[in-house]
Amino acid sequence: MKEVTEMSFEEALRELEAVVGQLERGDVELEKSITLYERGADLKKHCEAKLAQAQARIEQITLAENGTPTGTAPFDAG
């Protein structure tokens, strides 16, 4: 199983959807459902972080006075 931190947004989202599907069906044993839930929580957190990074990069696009994009400013996570 691939480490969550090594996954792309799309990979993590696909796996999260699969985890949710398994949990919704309710045909998973209790111990496995706990493990799935924990994996799902990690995947959700990873997806949220990837989305926040993307949003921050988009917000760093610089505009000219007339509103046209002129480039990008470096993303400063600090």
Secondary structure, 3 states (H helix, E strand, C coil): CCCHHHCCHHHHHHHHHHHHHHHHHCCCCHHHHHHHHHHHHHHHHHHHHHHHHHHHHHHCEEECCCCCEEEECCCCCC
